[in-house]
Amino acid sequence: MEDIQNQFVRILSDSLKEEKPSIYTDIKWEQVLELIERYKVEGIVYENIKNNDLTTIVSEEILNRLKIKVNLIEEDQKKVIVQLDKISKAFNNNEISFIVLGNLATKELYYYPEMRECNKIELLIQEEDTESVKALLFASNYKILEENKDEYKITFIDDKESELIIYYHLCNKNDENKELIIYERTVWKRAIKLELGQTEVLSLDYEDFAVRLCMQIEDNIYKGTNDFKELCDLAMLVQIKGKLVNWDSFLMKAGMYGAEKSSLIIFILCNKLLKVDIPKDFDIKKINNKKYVDALINEIFNDSFNKESKEEIAAMVCTDKEIEESNNLIIKYVMKTINKTKEWINELNSPVTREKLLEWMEI
């Protein structure tokens, strides 16, 4: 990581803890603010500055920019809560069960609600209710903005351009995997009650919450859309509710989606970036390789590898004996998160490197 990136993650990590932050005499605030705004964590950092008497070392201009964003977060939350209240009443009147997902649920993990940006509603319904939900929302002046059958979700928008995302599977569907089918049914039995405004709703229990969160983070890295908010959500979940999670069971559930190893890697990322404790039962020795963790972190900051980075990491993989011996999972994960992996491998300069990578990646 570059110096400014190190400063950014240091401030962000401190902001997620209630303890007194480290001394910030060396912070280049203007440049760090660019990252704070880019990754939309203004609310998290502002509370840190405000509550720890740091206003004397941060310029008034920067404080005002952060405060304006926090005010917008508060306004957005109020609007979303009003929207949720209407939807909840309509669903309950039609006996349609739902579970609140996304930032509406995660904001409850933070010390102050305005720390977490919240500008849309995400709900999980049961697949058999999909057509009923469509009809109900159409009658309430919603229209379909996008229907993504690969991700089992439908995005609706109303006349005020308020977004509502309906999922009819928790993560993904596999009709051949009976364990997965049973698991997706049982999340409803374990769901916990949550007060949002004047509305009582269901949310995933913390174990299922962690499974979905890790898969979201993996998907965001894959798409190059990671903005750090979900990593912060996971950090808060571990810090605030970690003792309520059976982490062995968490790994088993993640494994049903083929996400056990990637979840371990995400915890390594959270530990490296946000100083989150890795559950003691996690065996990370085989995958915790510093240079490949750093490669993945660089990808997160850069959104994707540029051509020079691709050449560099490809050469690194092909000359690393440890890769051949241990089939290192982090670097395979790094490479699989790059969109159109086969296409960019074919663009590499060295024919030998291309051939070796294609063979190693099994594509």
Summary of the structure (lengths in Angstrom):
residues: 363
radius of gyration: 21.6
end to end distance: 30.2
largest distance: 63.9
contacts: 1080
relative contact order: 0.08
helix: 60%
strand: 9%
